[in-house]
Amino acid sequence: MEIRERFDLIKLDYEAKGVRVLFLKNYNNLPTSGGRVNARRGDELELPRWQARMLEERGIVEVKDKKLDIDTVNTYHYREKRKTAANQLSPLPSDFYLKARELVEELNKLIKEKPSHMLLKDREILEKNLIELAETRLLKIVRLALTSSEEFRERMTPEETLVYMNIHDTASTWRSYIEEIFRGE
C-alpha cells in the first residue's frame, strides 16, 4: 500500500472517531452505531466526526471537540523552530494535521463568504507557519530515521510515523545493499 493511501486511511479513521456533541434542537430518529435515538435539545451524545460535522452544518448540534486555531498553530511553529534542538521533536496532538486541514477549510470558507484583508493575512500566515512546521519536523524525522532513533516516536503524529517508517526502511535496505557489496553477495 502506498504512503498516500495510508494517509487517506488515517483521515478515514479520524472521521469515524467519536466526538461529543450538544444538541441545539430536538432530532428524532437519529441513526447511530447503537441504533436510532431521539435526541432532545440539551442532550449530549458521542457521534462519529463526519456525522457530527453534518449535523453542525445544519445547526442541529454544537461539536464539543476542541478545534485548532491560528494562535495554537503559531505556538507549535515557534516551539518547533526555536525551542527544540535539531535532533528533537516537540509533541504534537495526534490529530494535528487533520485539524489543521479543517482550520484551513474553515478559513477558506470564510474568505469566500466575506473576503477581507485580515482573513487573507491570517490565511497567508497560517500557510507559511504550517509549511515551515511540517518541513522542520520532516528534517528532524529524516535525521531520526537515519539514526534509527525510536526515542521521539511517541511525539510523532500518525502521518509522521508513516514517513519515519518509510525513510527508516529505505535507509536500512540501502545499508544492506551496500554491505552486500563488501560481502561479495
CYANA upper distance limits for C-alpha pairs under 8 A (distance plus 0.5 A):
  1 MET  CA      5 GLU  CA      7.00
  1 MET  CA      6 ARG  CA      7.55
  2 GLU  CA      6 ARG  CA      7.03
  3 ILE  CA      7 PHE  CA      6.77
  3 ILE  CA    162 LEU  CA      7.64
  3 ILE  CA    163 VAL  CA      8.34
  4 ARG  CA      8 ASP  CA      6.87
  5 GLU  CA      9 LEU  CA      6.85
  6 ARG  CA     10 ILE  CA      6.80
  6 ARG  CA    162 LEU  CA      8.46
  7 PHE  CA     11 LYS  CA      6.90
  7 PHE  CA    159 GLU  CA      6.76
  8 ASP  CA     12 LEU  CA      6.74
  9 LEU  CA     13 ASP  CA      6.61
 10 ILE  CA     14 TYR  CA      6.73
 10 ILE  CA    158 PRO  CA      7.77
 10 ILE  CA    159 GLU  CA      7.98
 11 LYS  CA     15 GLU  CA      6.75
 11 LYS  CA     98 LEU  CA      7.46
 12 LEU  CA     16 ALA  CA      6.73
 13 ASP  CA     17 LYS  CA      6.77
 14 TYR  CA     49 ARG  CA      7.86
 14 TYR  CA     95 ASP  CA      8.05
 14 TYR  CA     98 LEU  CA      8.24
 15 GLU  CA     48 PRO  CA      7.01
 15 GLU  CA     49 ARG  CA      5.44
 15 GLU  CA     50 TRP  CA      5.71
 16 ALA  CA     48 PRO  CA      5.43
 16 ALA  CA     49 ARG  CA      6.41
 16 ALA  CA     50 TRP  CA      7.14
 17 LYS  CA     47 LEU  CA      8.33
 17 LYS  CA     48 PRO  CA      5.69
 17 LYS  CA     49 ARG  CA      6.45
 18 GLY  CA     46 GLU  CA      6.02
 18 GLY  CA     47 LEU  CA      5.42
 18 GLY  CA     48 PRO  CA      4.73
 18 GLY  CA     49 ARG  CA      6.23
 19 VAL  CA     46 GLU  CA      5.66
 19 VAL  CA     47 LEU  CA      6.04
 19 VAL  CA     48 PRO  CA      6.65
 19 VAL  CA     49 ARG  CA      6.25
 19 VAL  CA     52 ALA  CA      7.84
 19 VAL  CA     63 VAL  CA      7.62
 19 VAL  CA     64 LYS  CA      7.62
 19 VAL  CA     65 ASP  CA      6.56
 20 ARG  CA     44 GLU  CA      7.11
 20 ARG  CA     45 LEU  CA      6.10
 20 ARG  CA     46 GLU  CA      4.88
 20 ARG  CA     47 LEU  CA      7.02
 20 ARG  CA     63 VAL  CA      6.68
 20 ARG  CA     64 LYS  CA      5.85
 20 ARG  CA     65 ASP  CA      6.91
 21 VAL  CA     44 GLU  CA      5.94
 21 VAL  CA     45 LEU  CA      6.00
 21 VAL  CA     46 GLU  CA      6.63
 21 VAL  CA     47 LEU  CA      7.62
 21 VAL  CA     52 ALA  CA      7.36
 21 VAL  CA     61 VAL  CA      6.53
 21 VAL  CA     62 GLU  CA      6.02
 21 VAL  CA     63 VAL  CA      4.99
 21 VAL  CA     64 LYS  CA      5.88
 21 VAL  CA     65 ASP  CA      8.37
 22 LEU  CA     41 ARG  CA      8.31
 22 LEU  CA     42 GLY  CA      6.56
 22 LEU  CA     43 ASP  CA      6.32
 22 LEU  CA     44 GLU  CA      5.07
 22 LEU  CA     45 LEU  CA      7.34
 22 LEU  CA     61 VAL  CA      5.87
 22 LEU  CA     62 GLU  CA      5.66
 22 LEU  CA     63 VAL  CA      7.00
 22 LEU  CA     64 LYS  CA      7.44
 23 PHE  CA     39 ALA  CA      7.63
 23 PHE  CA     40 ARG  CA      7.14
 23 PHE  CA     41 ARG  CA      5.46
 23 PHE  CA     42 GLY  CA      5.77
 23 PHE  CA     43 ASP  CA      5.95
 23 PHE  CA     44 GLU  CA      6.83
 23 PHE  CA     60 ILE  CA      6.50
 23 PHE  CA     61 VAL  CA      4.83
 23 PHE  CA     62 GLU  CA      6.97
 24 LEU  CA     41 ARG  CA      5.52
 24 LEU  CA     42 GLY  CA      6.74
 24 LEU  CA     59 GLY  CA      7.76
 24 LEU  CA     60 ILE  CA      5.83
 24 LEU  CA     61 VAL  CA      5.63
 24 LEU  CA     62 GLU  CA      7.36
 25 LYS  CA     40 ARG  CA      6.98
 25 LYS  CA     41 ARG  CA      5.03
 25 LYS  CA     42 GLY  CA      8.22
 25 LYS  CA     59 GLY  CA      8.49
 25 LYS  CA     60 ILE  CA      5.84
 25 LYS  CA     61 VAL  CA      7.63
 26 ASN  CA     38 ASN  CA      8.14
 26 ASN  CA     39 ALA  CA      6.13
 26 ASN  CA     40 ARG  CA      4.71
 26 ASN  CA     41 ARG  CA      5.37
 26 ASN  CA     60 ILE  CA      8.22
 27 TYR  CA     38 ASN  CA      6.43
 27 TYR  CA     39 ALA  CA      5.59
 27 TYR  CA     40 ARG  CA      6.79
 27 TYR  CA     41 ARG  CA      8.46
 27 TYR  CA     60 ILE  CA      8.13
 28 ASN  CA     37 VAL  CA      7.19
 28 ASN  CA     38 ASN  CA      4.74
 28 ASN  CA     39 ALA  CA      6.55
 28 ASN  CA     40 ARG  CA      8.49
 29 ASN  CA     36 ARG  CA      5.81
 29 ASN  CA     37 VAL  CA      5.78
 29 ASN  CA     38 ASN  CA      5.73
 29 ASN  CA     39 ALA  CA      8.47
 30 LEU  CA     36 ARG  CA      5.64
 30 LEU  CA     37 VAL  CA      5.63
 30 LEU  CA     38 ASN  CA      6.67
 30 LEU  CA     39 ALA  CA      7.82
 31 PRO  CA     35 GLY  CA      6.41
 31 PRO  CA     36 ARG  CA      4.86
 31 PRO  CA     37 VAL  CA      7.09
 32 THR  CA     36 ARG  CA      6.14
 32 THR  CA     37 VAL  CA      7.63
 32 THR  CA     47 LEU  CA      7.66
 39 ALA  CA     43 ASP  CA      6.78
 47 LEU  CA     51 GLN  CA      6.90
 47 LEU  CA     52 ALA  CA      6.38
 48 PRO  CA     52 ALA  CA      6.67
 49 ARG  CA     53 ARG  CA      6.53
 50 TRP  CA     54 MET  CA      6.90
 51 GLN  CA     55 LEU  CA      6.79
 52 ALA  CA     56 GLU  CA      6.49
 52 ALA  CA     61 VAL  CA      7.72
 52 ALA  CA     63 VAL  CA      7.08
 53 ARG  CA     57 GLU  CA      6.67
 53 ARG  CA     63 VAL  CA      7.99
 54 MET  CA     58 ARG  CA      7.06
 55 LEU  CA     59 GLY  CA      6.90
 55 LEU  CA     60 ILE  CA      5.81
 55 LEU  CA     61 VAL  CA      6.24
 56 GLU  CA     60 ILE  CA      6.14
 56 GLU  CA     61 VAL  CA      5.32
 56 GLU  CA     62 GLU  CA      6.20
 56 GLU  CA     63 VAL  CA      7.30
 67 LYS  CA     99 LYS  CA      7.24
 67 LYS  CA    103 LEU  CA      8.26
 68 LEU  CA     72 THR  CA      7.07
 68 LEU  CA     73 VAL  CA      7.85
 68 LEU  CA     96 PHE  CA      8.32
 68 LEU  CA     99 LYS  CA      6.37
 68 LEU  CA    100 ALA  CA      6.97
 68 LEU  CA    103 LEU  CA      6.92
 69 ASP  CA     73 VAL  CA      6.98
 69 ASP  CA    103 LEU  CA      7.23
 70 ILE  CA     74 ASN  CA      6.65
 70 ILE  CA    103 LEU  CA      8.50
 70 ILE  CA    122 ASP  CA      8.17
 70 ILE  CA    126 LEU  CA      6.83
 71 ASP  CA     75 THR  CA      6.69
 72 THR  CA     76 TYR  CA      6.80
 73 VAL  CA     77 HIS  CA      6.58
 73 VAL  CA    126 LEU  CA      7.90
 73 VAL  CA    129 ASN  CA      7.79
 73 VAL  CA    130 LEU  CA      7.55
 74 ASN  CA     78 TYR  CA      6.58
 74 ASN  CA    126 LEU  CA      8.16
 74 ASN  CA    129 ASN  CA      7.03
 75 THR  CA     79 ARG  CA      6.58
 76 TYR  CA     80 GLU  CA      6.57
 76 TYR  CA     92 LEU  CA      8.09
 76 TYR  CA    133 LEU  CA      8.08
 77 HIS  CA     81 LYS  CA      6.62
 77 HIS  CA    129 ASN  CA      6.58
 77 HIS  CA    130 LEU  CA      7.71
 77 HIS  CA    132 GLU  CA      7.84
 77 HIS  CA    133 LEU  CA      5.66
 78 TYR  CA     82 ARG  CA      6.18
 78 TYR  CA     83 LYS  CA      7.69
 79 ARG  CA     83 LYS  CA      5.26
 79 ARG  CA     84 THR  CA      7.09
 79 ARG  CA     90 SER  CA      7.61
 80 GLU  CA     84 THR  CA      6.14
 80 GLU  CA     89 LEU  CA      7.48
 80 GLU  CA     90 SER  CA      6.52
 80 GLU  CA    133 LEU  CA      7.32
 80 GLU  CA    136 THR  CA      7.83
 80 GLU  CA    137 ARG  CA      8.01
 81 LYS  CA    133 LEU  CA      7.88
 81 LYS  CA    136 THR  CA      7.51
 84 THR  CA     88 GLN  CA      6.45
 84 THR  CA     89 LEU  CA      7.13
 84 THR  CA     90 SER  CA      7.04
 85 ALA  CA     89 LEU  CA      8.26
 86 ALA  CA    140 LYS  CA      6.76
 87 ASN  CA    140 LYS  CA      6.27
 87 ASN  CA    143 ARG  CA      7.42
 87 ASN  CA    144 LEU  CA      7.41
 88 GLN  CA    140 LYS  CA      7.32
 88 GLN  CA    152 PHE  CA      7.54
 89 LEU  CA    137 ARG  CA      7.45
 89 LEU  CA    140 LYS  CA      7.53
 89 LEU  CA    152 PHE  CA      6.93
 89 LEU  CA    155 ARG  CA      7.03
 89 LEU  CA    156 MET  CA      8.23
 90 SER  CA    155 ARG  CA      7.04
 91 PRO  CA    154 GLU  CA      8.43
 91 PRO  CA    155 ARG  CA      4.95
 91 PRO  CA    156 MET  CA      7.35
 92 LEU  CA     96 PHE  CA      6.91
 92 LEU  CA    155 ARG  CA      6.79
 92 LEU  CA    156 MET  CA      7.27
 92 LEU  CA    157 THR  CA      7.23
 93 PRO  CA    157 THR  CA      7.35
 94 SER  CA    156 MET  CA      7.68
 94 SER  CA    157 THR  CA      5.00
 94 SER  CA    158 PRO  CA      6.90
 95 ASP  CA     99 LYS  CA      6.61
 95 ASP  CA    157 THR  CA      7.36
 95 ASP  CA    158 PRO  CA      8.50
 96 PHE  CA    100 ALA  CA      6.50
 96 PHE  CA    157 THR  CA      7.76
 97 TYR  CA    101 ARG  CA      6.67
 98 LEU  CA    102 GLU  CA      6.97
 99 LYS  CA    103 LEU  CA      6.69
100 ALA  CA    104 VAL  CA      6.71
101 ARG  CA    105 GLU  CA      6.65
102 GLU  CA    106 GLU  CA      6.55
103 LEU  CA    107 LEU  CA      6.60
104 VAL  CA    108 ASN  CA      6.55
104 VAL  CA    123 ARG  CA      7.96
104 VAL  CA    126 LEU  CA      8.50
105 GLU  CA    109 LYS  CA      6.65
106 GLU  CA    110 LEU  CA      6.79
107 LEU  CA    111 ILE  CA      6.66
107 LEU  CA    119 LEU  CA      7.85
107 LEU  CA    123 ARG  CA      7.31
108 ASN  CA    112 LYS  CA      6.66
108 ASN  CA    123 ARG  CA      8.29
109 LYS  CA    113 GLU  CA      6.69
110 LEU  CA    114 LYS  CA      6.27
110 LEU  CA    115 PRO  CA      7.52
110 LEU  CA    119 LEU  CA      8.21
111 ILE  CA    115 PRO  CA      4.84
111 ILE  CA    116 SER  CA      7.34
111 ILE  CA    119 LEU  CA      6.74
111 ILE  CA    120 LEU  CA      7.47
115 PRO  CA    119 LEU  CA      7.34
115 PRO  CA    120 LEU  CA      7.91
116 SER  CA    120 LEU  CA      6.78
117 HIS  CA    121 LYS  CA      6.59
118 MET  CA    122 ASP  CA      6.62
119 LEU  CA    123 ARG  CA      6.64
120 LEU  CA    124 GLU  CA      6.68
121 LYS  CA    125 ILE  CA      6.69
122 ASP  CA    126 LEU  CA      6.47
123 ARG  CA    127 GLU  CA      6.54
124 GLU  CA    128 LYS  CA      6.70
125 ILE  CA    129 ASN  CA      6.55
126 LEU  CA    130 LEU  CA      6.43
127 GLU  CA    131 ILE  CA      6.56
128 LYS  CA    132 GLU  CA      6.61
129 ASN  CA    133 LEU  CA      6.39
130 LEU  CA    134 ALA  CA      6.59
131 ILE  CA    135 GLU  CA      6.52
132 GLU  CA    136 THR  CA      6.43
133 LEU  CA    137 ARG  CA      6.62
134 ALA  CA    138 LEU  CA      6.49
135 GLU  CA    139 LEU  CA      6.78
136 THR  CA    140 LYS  CA      6.97
137 ARG  CA    141 ILE  CA      6.52
138 LEU  CA    142 VAL  CA      6.60
138 LEU  CA    160 GLU  CA      8.27
139 LEU  CA    143 ARG  CA      6.87
140 LYS  CA    144 LEU  CA      6.67
141 ILE  CA    145 ALA  CA      6.45
141 ILE  CA    160 GLU  CA      8.10
141 ILE  CA    163 VAL  CA      8.32
141 ILE  CA    164 TYR  CA      6.45
142 VAL  CA    146 LEU  CA      6.61
142 VAL  CA    164 TYR  CA      7.28
142 VAL  CA    167 ILE  CA      7.24
143 ARG  CA    147 THR  CA      6.87
144 LEU  CA    148 SER  CA      6.51
144 LEU  CA    149 SER  CA      5.59
144 LEU  CA    150 GLU  CA      8.05
144 LEU  CA    164 TYR  CA      8.33
145 ALA  CA    149 SER  CA      6.71
145 ALA  CA    164 TYR  CA      6.13
145 ALA  CA    165 MET  CA      7.83
145 ALA  CA    167 ILE  CA      6.58
145 ALA  CA    168 HIS  CA      5.21
145 ALA  CA    171 ALA  CA      8.43
146 LEU  CA    167 ILE  CA      7.91
146 LEU  CA    168 HIS  CA      6.58
146 LEU  CA    171 ALA  CA      6.92
148 SER  CA    168 HIS  CA      7.22
152 PHE  CA    156 MET  CA      7.49
153 ARG  CA    161 THR  CA      7.37
156 MET  CA    160 GLU  CA      6.01
156 MET  CA    161 THR  CA      6.34
157 THR  CA    161 THR  CA      6.66
158 PRO  CA    162 LEU  CA      6.89
159 GLU  CA    163 VAL  CA      7.01
160 GLU  CA    164 TYR  CA      6.58
161 THR  CA    165 MET  CA      6.57
162 LEU  CA    166 ASN  CA      6.66
163 VAL  CA    167 ILE  CA      6.65
164 TYR  CA    168 HIS  CA      6.43
165 MET  CA    169 ASP  CA      6.45
166 ASN  CA    170 THR  CA      6.56
167 ILE  CA    171 ALA  CA      6.51
168 HIS  CA    172 SER  CA      6.56
169 ASP  CA    173 THR  CA      6.61
170 THR  CA    174 TRP  CA      6.65
171 ALA  CA    175 ARG  CA      6.64
172 SER  CA    176 SER  CA      6.69
173 THR  CA    177 TYR  CA      6.66
174 TRP  CA    178 ILE  CA      6.80
175 ARG  CA    179 GLU  CA      6.64
176 SER  CA    180 GLU  CA      6.63
177 TYR  CA    181 ILE  CA      7.30
178 ILE  CA    182 PHE  CA      7.66
179 GLU  CA    183 ARG  CA      6.91
180 GLU  CA    184 GLY  CA      6.50
180 GLU  CA    185 GLU  CA      5.71
181 ILE  CA    185 GLU  CA      6.82
